[in-house]
Amino acid sequence: MPHLIKTTVISVLALMAGLAQAADAAARQVEIRFGLVPSVNDVRQLATLPVPGSASRSGASGAYVAAGSAPALSYLQISNIGSSQIGWEAIGAAQTTTAQDHGGAQLRVVTDELGYGHVRVARFNGGVLPIAANHLTQRICWNGSAYVLSCSAGQTVVGFRRYWKLDGKQNGSFSYQNSSTNPPWNTMSDSISIF
């Protein structure tokens, strides 16, 4: 009987690990009509995030400090805009408008943040978006030398990449803000005009 219980427990654990791995793989392979989301292994996408201890960009200020299990919110940026008409456009650090004329049935916005926040508010043309508009969230980990979206055992989750679904909307202003869960309880925000 104990062997049967042990076998059952091992089988359940293996199933749970397999489901978690499948969910992570599915998140990395989310496909929309205009192509794959920015690659989760694209170091260039995360290279714009401030390295622990360095200053962050203007407009989304604050230095990241790698300390504790739940770091304070210290960085927030809109990093990509995607549409079925154009595909993905990377958004630069000081960019306030899209360079491309986005349109079509699908419109997506990607935000990157370091630290933990608990009061997320996304707006389009001034209207607050429902929480369901954040249709995918990926963890950002620090592996000791770089930020990665494929977190491994032993790596600490230091932030989040969020995908906002604005399908059916056209040009307008998108803004996102979040407030830190712990000291200094600051609120950070970023916005962009989407053409």
N, C-alpha and C positions, 0 to 999 in steps of 0.2 A: 504493500500500500504506500509506504513512504516514497518508493521509487516512482510510482504513478504521480504523486503530488509534485515531486521534484521535476519530473518530465513536463507536467502541465505548467508549472510556474516558468520553467525555462522557455517553453513554447509561447506562453503569453508575453514574456519579456521580449523574445525575438520578434513576435508579431508587432509589439508596440514600437520597437526600434525600427523595424521595417516601415511601419506607417509614418513615423517621424522623418525617416530618410526620404520616403516617397513624397511627403509634403514639402520638404526642403527642395527636392529636385523639381517638383511642380512649380514652386515659387520662382525658381531660377529659370524655368522654361516658359513662363507666361507669354503667350503669343497673342497679339492683336493684329488686326488686318494689315496695318502698315509696317509690320515686322516685329522682331523680338525687342523686349525692353532692353535698355542699356545693359550690357553684359555684367553679370555679378562678379566676374573675374577680371574686369577691366580696371587695372590698377590706376590708369590715367584718370578715370572718373573719380576715384577716391583720393587721388594725390592732391586735389585742391583743398581737401580738408586740412585744418591746421594740425601739425604734429604736436603732441603733448608738450606744453610749455611755450609754444610759439604763438605769436599774435595772429588773430584771424583777420579776415578781410574787412574792409570798411562796409558799413551797411548791415553787417551781421557780426558785431564786435564781441570780443570776449576771448580770453585765452583758455584753452582746454587744459585741465589739470587731471592727470591720471591718478586718482586716489579714491579709495573706498569702493564698495560694490555698487553704489548708485551715484555716479558723478552728477554734479549740478549741470543744468543746461548751460552750455557755453558757446554753442555755434549752431546756426540755422541758416540754410540757404536753399533757394530753388535751384536745382541743378540741371533739369532737363524738361523740355516741353515736347510733346509728341502729338501728331495728328495724322489722320488717314490721308490727308492731302500731301503732307510734306515728309512724314516720318519723324525721327527723333532729332531734336536740335539741342546741343549742349549749351547751357547758359553760363556765361562768364561771370566772374566775381563781381564786377561793377556794372553788369548789364541790367538795364531797366526796362527794355522792350525786346521782343523777339526780333531776330534778323529776318526770319521767314514769315510768309503770310499763311498762317495755319488755318485749316478749315476741314470740312468733310464730316462724316458721321461720328468720328471718334476724336476726342481731345483729352490728353492725359498730361498731368504735371507730376514731376518727381521732386520731393524735398528731402534734404539730408540734414540731420541734426545730431550733435554730439551732446551727451548727457541725457538725463531723464526728465521729461516734462509730464504734466498731468492735466493741463487745460489747453487742449488743442482746438484751435479755431481756424477754419479755412473759409475764405469768402471768394465769391466770384461776382464782380460788378456790385459789390457792397452787400449782397445777400449771403447769409451764413449757409454753408453747405452742410447737409446731413452727415453724421459720422460715417454712414455707409459709403460716402464718396471716397473715403480712404479704403480702397478695395484690396490693397496688398501692403504689408509692412515687412521689411527685411531687417534683420539685426546687423549692425556694424560692430565688428570686433577689432581690437588692437592686438596684433600678434607679436609685438615687441619691436617691430621695425616698419610696419605698414598697416593700414586699415584694410580689412577684408570683409566681404559679405558672406563668405562660406566659413562660419565660425567652427572651430575645432574644440575638442575637449581641452580644458585648461585656459582657454582664452576668455577674457571678460567682455561682455557686451557693453560697449561704450556709447552706443547711439543707434539711430534707426533711419532707414531709408523708407519713405512713404510714397505710395503711388495713389494719386488722386484722379478719379474718373469724372470727367466733365463732358461726357458724350452728349451730343446734341447742342452744345453751346458753341458760339462762334467767338469772334474777337471781343476782348474786354480785359478787365483787370482781375488778376488772381492775387490773393494775399494769404499768408499763413503765419500764425503765431502760436507759441507754446510758452508755458510758464514752468519754471523749474520746480521739481518736487521737493527740493531741499535748499539750504542756504546757497546763494543769497536770495532765493525765491524770485529771481528776475524773470521778466518776460522778454522774449526775443521774437523778431518778425522779419519777414522779407516779402517783397511784392514784385510783380512784373506785369507790364502791359502786353497782352497777347494779340498779335495782328493776325 
